């Protein structure tokens, strides 16, 4: 089936740069005009002293490099339904969903005044093939070619139909000017202190304590209404929190308990937060374990966990209980199968039911009060969690106490993150608390969770029916077909608990509306809200304007 999508156009994004690639001698012809309104101040996480690096291929690039200086073709909103055209204007699937054709936005210019060309786009993809270490999303494991078609279209040819991977192809590759990057050799070897991008801002000043951007007057979406951005260095949570609460900061992504008292109450008309759902935190059972492979054991574990307590005690009330389908709510509400029973939509907390399930499955308590299998093996497990992740550490302690009450013994093991991650990715664990995948539709969660040999399939699930449903979705661009596939997957997760959904993972995001208005919120989730969400950072800034 052939399908064409014409996408939302941004009125004005944010962040690009006025300077040039280090050592390349490019000087932009235009500089942004500095306006009289005060800068929008950002704390981009607690990172310590800044390093002067705007290289889009570097994991240590400064906040704003991706999406604000450099842009991909499109942005797919993970907290709402929007898809935004950036450098790309529209895209179309054809050839049995093996060919993806993108029409570029007209009149896009680099911040040095030169026009963006279709060759720049093709070059940016070819660069990932030339230097595979840059291809962190595995683009070239799915593509066989990228080619220009005329002066305004790019044709992506896939090795096999994979419609959802199109989001990675269109949204994860940042476009760079061929005239500059083709002269520098290995892209990982430069810090790129003077970048040239297509985004809405220009790099203005830099120091290890602060750096600034100014609005790009050549930006294709129009010069942003927020004319200056200031990014500040804070290495301590306490000092950053005080700065936020006192109105010295407009935008950040901090975590702190008692946010109503510590932050909102200081200026309730201006101080706001929204902790959007960024994923589902799971209790993963290693399905290679013969006891955890039994559905009654997983059902009993699930019924015994007080998820409300995890939220209120372990997570300070910030991360609500998940649903049995693991769907991210509210943003994925439209994907819920209306035929699902109520038991698949909400977890019950019932230690009595958990005990009954085990007894009906033939488990009996031993002299220590621990349930044992018909063969005499006790339900005794270790539960792995990263040390220092204080909320998860608290959650796992609560889970262990809940399971002890029904006769399942759990010992919490706090490990260094390296050891923990190595164990869950190599099946060297019994139980583990961890995250799950997420994307613009539920497919990305279920593909990570249920596809055999997928890196996110920590539990080791393998089932022909779920694999077939994932394949059906992947090969189709028909919404009805995709919904039918998701219905199969959500029912499987709710009924079989391959991993046990616990609570939603929150995206920390606080803002002050005294000086700027138009922020994303639960009522208007037009983009991922945190300043570290890229390229969403630019979408947010395109919606903001100075108050008054």
N, C-alpha and C positions, 0 to 999 in steps of 0.2 A: 504494500500500500504506500502511496505517496502522500506526504503531509507537509504543508508549508506553515511556518509560524512567523508572524510579523510581531516584533517585540517592542516593549516599552522603551521609549527614548528618554534618556536623562536630560533634565533641564540644565543641570550644572553639577558635576561631580566634585571631588576634591583631591588635591595633592598631586602635583607633578613637579618639575624642577627646571630652574632657569639656567643651571650650570651645565657643564659638559663632562663627558667621560674623561677620567684622569688621563692626562698625557695625550689627548687627541686634538687639543687646540681648537675645539668648537666653541664659539661664543654666540649665544642667542642674540637675535637682533632686537628682541623686545624684552623689557623688564616689567614686572607687574607694578601697577601703581599702588603705593601705600595709602590706605585710607585712614581717616581719622578715628574710625571705630576701633575699640580695643581688640587685641587678639583673642581667639578662642584657645583656652589653655587645656592641655591634655597631659595626663600621666599615663604613658603607655606601658603599664606594668611596673614592677619593682625590679629594675635591671642593673642598677649601679651606673657607673660612668659610661657615657655613650662613646662609641667608636665611629669615626667618620666613614661610613660605608653604606652606599646606596646601590649596591650590586644586586639586581633582581635574582641572581643565581646563587646568592650567599645565604646560608641559614642564619647569619648574624646581621643581615641587613636591617637598617633602622626602620622603625614603624613608619608607614607611609610610602615606603619604596614600592610595594606591591599594591596596585589599585589606585594609588594617589599620584605616584610618579609614572609608573608603567601600568598599562591596562591589558587585560585579556580581551577576547572578542565579546564575551557575554558574562553576566553575573546571574546565577540562579539562587534566588532567595531561599534560605533553609528554614526560615520561621514564618514565611507567608507564601503566597501563590505566585508572586511576580517573577518574571524573567526580564532582565534589563539588557537591551542592546547597548554595547559600549562601542568598540571599534567595529564590531559586526552590527548590521542592521536587521537581518533576518536569516533564517536557515531552512533548508528543505532536505528531507530524506527521499531517496529514490533507489532504483536498482535493487529491489528487495531489501532495503535498509542496509545496503553495503556502501552506499555513496551518500555523503553529506556535503551539500553545497551551501556555502556562506556568501551572502552578498554584503559587501563592506559598506560602512557608512561613508557618504561623500564628504569631501572637504575637511577631512581630519588632517591636522598638521602636527608635526613635532614641535616641541617648545622652542626650537631654534628657527622656526618659521618655514622649514622645508615640508612639503606635503608627504604624508604617509602613502606608500605605494603597496600594491598587491605583492610585489617582490619582497617588501619588508616582512609581510606576514608569512610568506612561504619560507623565507630565510630563518625566521624565528623558530619554526618547527624543524627545519632541517638541522639547525644548530643542536637540537636535542638528540638527533640521530648521530651527529658527528661526535658529540661528547655525551655518551650514555649516562654518565654520573649526574647530568643535569635533568634527566628524564625521570624525576621522582614519582610521577604518576603512571609510568609505564605506557606512555602514549604510543611509542613505536612497537610495543608488543601487540597492539591492536590495529595499527595502521600499516598499509603497504605503500601508500604514497600520499603526498600533498603537492598540489599543482595549481598554478594560476590559470584562470579561465577569463580571458579578456583582461580588462583593466580594473575590474571591481568585484571579481568573484574568486573564491578559493575552493577547490574541490578536494575533499578528504575521502580516500578510498580505504575501506576497512577490510581486514583479512576475512572477517565473517560478520554477520549482522550482530550489532551490539548497541542498541539504541541508548540505553542508560549511560554507557561509557561515553557517549557523545558529550555529556555534560563536562566530563574531564577534559576532553579534547578542546571544547569551546571555552571552558572557564578556568582551566589551570595553567595555560600557557600564556606568558606575558610577552607582548610584542615589543621588539627592540629595533632601532634603526640599523639597517644593514650597512649603511655608509660608515658607521662608527664601529660597530662590533666586529665587522669582518676584518678590521685592521689590527686587532689586539691579540689574536691567538686564543689560548685557552681562557674562556670567560671566568673561570674560577680564580684566576690569578690576579684580578684587579679589585680594588675597593670602590672604584667608580664614584669618586667624591663629587663629581660635577655631572649629574645625569641629564640626559635628554629623553623625555617621555612624551606621551600624548595626553597625560592626565591634566586635571584642572588647577594644579598648583606648581609653583617653582621653588626650588630650594633657595633660601635667602641667606641665612646665617647658620653657623655651626660652632658649638663648643662642647666640651665633654659634659657640661651641666645642662645645656639647653640647645635646641636647634629650632629653626623657624622656617615656615613656608609662606609664600605670598601667592595671591590668586593669579592664574595664568590668563592674560587677556586674549590669548589666541585659542583658548580651549573651545573645542567643537560644540560643547553644550552651553557656551556663554560663560562669561567671567563669573565665578562663584560670588554669592552675596557675602559670604564670610571671607573677608579679604586677607586675614592673616591668622596663622596657626602657630602656637608655641608649645613645643614638647619639652617637658621638664624631667630631670633626673631625680628620682627618689629611690633610695635603696631600703628604706625602712617603712613598714606598714603603719606604724604609729604616726610618724611625721606626715606621711601621705594622707592618712585619714583625717588628721587635724586640718591640713590644707584644704581638703575636700569639704569638710564640715563648715569651715569658716568662709567658704565662698571664693577661695583663691584658685580653685580648679573647676573647669566646666565639664570635664568628661574623663572617666577612668573606668577601671575594671578591677576594683579591690574586693577582697573578702574580709568581712569582719562581723562578729556576732552583734546582736542587738542593734540592727541597722536603724530601726525606727528611733531609738533613743539616741544613738551616737551620731546619726546623720540627719534623718528626716526632721526630727523635732527641732533642730537648730534653726531651720527656716522652711517650714512645711509648704509654703507657697512656691518655693523654688527648688528645694532639694528632693530629688526623686530617684527611684531605682526600678529596674525591671529585670528579674532573673529569668530570662527565657529558657525554654527547654532545649538543651543542646545534645541530648542523647539519653539512653536508658542504661542505668547502672545495673549490672546483672550479678547474680550468684551463679558462677559456672561450675557444673559438676563434670568431672572427667568421666566421660562415658565409656572409657576403657576399664574403669573400675566396675567389677561385676555387680556390686551392690547399687552404685549410683546409676548404672544402666537400667535398673528396674524402675519403671514409671511410678509404682506405689511409693517408693522411697522418695522420689523427687516431689511427688504430690504431697506427701506428709511434711517434708521440709518446707515447702511453700506455704501450706496451711498453718504451720507453726510460727511463721515469722510475722511479727507485729510491725508492719511497714509504717504505720502512723507513728510509732515510737522511733523508728529510724529517722523519719522526717523531723519530728519535734525535738528529739534528744540528740541524735547523732548529727543532724544537718541544720539545727537551729530554726527549723520550720521553713527552710528555703527550697527543699527538694521533695515534692509531693510523691506519694506512692504511684508507681507505674501501674499499667494495666496488664492483664495476662497476655494480650497480643503483642506487647512491647511497643506498640505504635506511639509515636511522639505526639502528645496532645498538649495544646489544642490544634497545632498546625496540620496534623494529619487526620483530623476528624472526618474529612470527606472520604477517606479511604476505608472507614469502618464498614464491614459487611453488615447490612441491616438484618440479615438472617442469623447472625450470631446470637446464641443464648446469653442471658444476662451474666451467667457465670464466667463467660469469656471476656466480659467488659470490666469487671471489678473483682479484685481478690477478696476472699474472705479470710479473716483471722480467726482460726478455730483450732486450738490445741486438741480439743475433744475429737474433732473430725480427723485430725492428723493421727491420733492414736488409733482410732477405729480403722483407718485405712491400712495401717501397719498390721493390725491384728487380723483383718480380713485377708491380708496377703500372706499370712502364716508366720509372721514375726512374733516372737515371745520375749518377755523381759527375763534377763538373767538375775543372779543374786545381787548385782550392783544396780539393778533397775535399768540397765541398758538393753534395748531391743536387740535381739539376735535373729539371724536368718534361720530358715528351717535346717540349714546345715551347721548352725552353731556359730557363725561369724558375727561378731558384734557390729552394730552400726556406730562405728567410731572413726572419725575423719579429722584430718587437718584442714584448716582454712587459711589460705595464704593472702597477704595484703601487704602493700608497700609500707615500710616503717616511715613515720614522720607525716604520713597523710592522715592527720589527726581525726578528721571526720570519718573517713573510711575505717580507721582503726577502731573508733567508737562504734560504728555500725557493726563491725564484725564481732566485737565483744557482745553487743546486744543480741546478734543472731545466735552466737554460741549459747547464751543464757536461755534464749527462747527454745532452742533445740534440746537443751539439757532437760527442760521441763517435760518434754514428751518422750524422753528416753533415747535421744541420739546424742552421743558424746562428740563434741567438737573442740579441738585445740587450735587456737589462733596462732599463726606463725607470722610475725612481722619481719619482712626481709628487705634488704636493700633493693632499690628499684631494679637495678640490673639483674640481680638474682631472681627477683619476682617475675620480671618480664621474660627472662630466659625460660623459666619454668612453665609459665602459662602457654608459651608459644611452642614448647616441645613436649607438652603433656606430662611434665614432671610435677604433678600436683593432684590433689583429690578434690578439694573445693577451693575456689578463688573468687574474690570480688574484683570485678573489673568493668570497664566501659564497653560500649558497643558501637557499631558503625552508625552513620547518619547521612542523610542527603536530602535532596529536594523532593523525593518521594520515598515511600517505605521500602522500595526495592533495595536501596543501598544498605539499610539495616539488615534485611533478610538475606541478601546476598553475602554479606560479611559473616552473618551468624550461621547460615545453613548450607552454603556451597561447600562440598567436600574439598579439602586441602586449601581452602581460603585462609589467609593469615589471621582473619578475625574469628574463624571457627575454632575457638579455643577448646570447646567441649568435645569436638570430634564427631559431630552429627553427620550422618550420611543416610539419605533416604531417596529412593527413586522418584517418589511423588513430588517432593519438594524440589529436587533437582530439575524435574520436568517443568514445574511451575516457574522456576527462575529462568529457565531456557525460553519458555513461552514469552515471558515478559521481555527478555533481552532482545528477542528477534522481532518484536512488534512495536510499531509506533501508533497502533490503534488504541485509544484510551479504554474502550470497552474490554478489549483483550487483556490489557494491562491490569485493569481492575479485577478481572476474573482470576488472573494469576495471583494477585495480592490476597484475594479472598482465601485461596487455598493455603497460602503461607501463614496468614494470621491465625487461621483456624488450627493449623498444625502447631504453632508456637503456644497458643492458649491451651490446647488439649494435651500436648506431649511434653511441654516444658523442657526442650532441649537445653536451654539455659533458663534460669528462674529470674524473671524481672523483679527488681526491688523498688528502686526509686528513680526519679528523673535526675539527670545531671544538669545543674544550673549553669548558665552563662552569666558571670558577674558583670554588672553594668550599672554605673551610677552617673547621674548628670545633674547640672545646675541650670535651670531655665531662666535665671535672672537676666542674662545678657543675650541669650540666643534661644529661639523657639523652633519647633518643628521636629523634636526628637522622636525616635521610634519608641513605641510603647506597646503594652499588651493590647490596647485598643486600636493601635495603628502599627502593626508589625511589618513595616515595609522593607526592612533589611535587618540582618543580624546586627545587634546593637553595640557590641564591645569594640573599642578602638583597635584591638588586635585582630578583629575579623576582617580579612581582606579578600576581595576588593570592596566588601560591604562598607568599609570606612569611608570610601569616596561617595557611596550612595547616600549615606547618612548626611555627609556634609553638603551634598547637593540639595537636601531638603531643608537645611537650616538657614535661618536669616537672623540678623541682629534685631533685638527687640526695639521697637520704636524707630 
